[in-house]
Amino acid sequence: MAQFDEQLDSWLDQVAEVPLVNNMSEADQQKVFLIDSLVLQVSIEGYGKQPSEWTTEMFADLFFNRFVRLLEDHEKQQQLFELIPTAMVVLLDIVQPFHQAKLVSWIKGNHDQLVHLYDPVADKFYSQLTKAMASANVNTNNKEEVAAFTKQYLRKHPAQSRAFFTKDDGHEK
């Protein structure tokens, strides 16, 4: 564990030395460090994959299924999400993964999805739904039970349903 912490600190120190990052505001630098730190920790400790083993499939799972949930509420700021592509390209330049060109291409190809990962309306909705499921003792490992509860929840909370499934302009998402 100490060895990983030293390697993580070394990589983050190298990220800090990149002129693009070094010229950012202190707040943006901290966001870049948070993004890169989370990616490194989840990739290495969570997935058990060193940078040489990183894949686009791993990135897709990390960002689209896990990233937002790993953040504290106060960290979920639009500016953080806007920095994901930059933070990731800088990190990839530092760690030099085997499939670096393919990973950079994936980041560029998913730029819009990455910078819009966080939807405060969806986050609030899922948070409320999750709390309601916990209160009702729903087995979240049972897809049928979750689906039935969610349908019932949406019927009982029509305002939340409308807010979640429509945009401000009244068009469906």
Residue pairs with C-beta under 8 A, 6 or more apart in sequence:
4 44
4 45
8 37
8 40
8 41
11 36
11 40
11 91
11 94
11 95
12 33
12 36
12 37
14 94
15 21
15 32
15 33
15 36
15 87
15 90
15 91
15 94
16 22
16 29
16 33
18 90
18 93
18 94
20 86
20 90
21 29
21 32
21 90
22 29
24 32
27 79
28 79
28 83
31 77
31 79
31 80
31 83
31 87
32 83
32 86
32 87
32 90
34 71
34 75
34 80
35 80
35 83
35 84
35 87
35 88
35 91
36 87
36 88
36 90
36 91
38 67
38 70
38 71
39 62
39 87
39 88
39 91
40 91
40 95
42 62
42 66
42 70
43 49
43 51
43 54
43 58
43 62
44 50
46 66
47 58
47 62
49 55
49 58
51 95
51 96
51 97
51 98
52 97
52 98
53 97
53 98
54 97
54 98
54 99
54 103
55 99
55 103
56 99
56 102
56 103
56 106
59 103
59 106
59 107
60 106
60 110
63 84
63 110
63 113
63 114
63 117
64 113
64 117
67 117
68 76
68 117
68 118
68 123
71 80
76 118
76 120
76 123
78 118
81 114
81 115
81 116
81 117
81 118
82 115
84 114
84 115
84 117
85 107
85 108
85 111
85 114
85 115
88 103
88 107
88 114
89 104
89 107
92 100
92 103
92 104
92 107
93 100
97 103
107 114
121 163
121 164
122 164
125 160
125 163
125 164
128 157
128 160
129 150
129 153
132 149
132 153
133 140
133 146
133 149
136 149
138 145
138 146
138 149
139 145
139 146
140 146
154 160
154 161
165 172
165 173
166 172
166 173
167 173
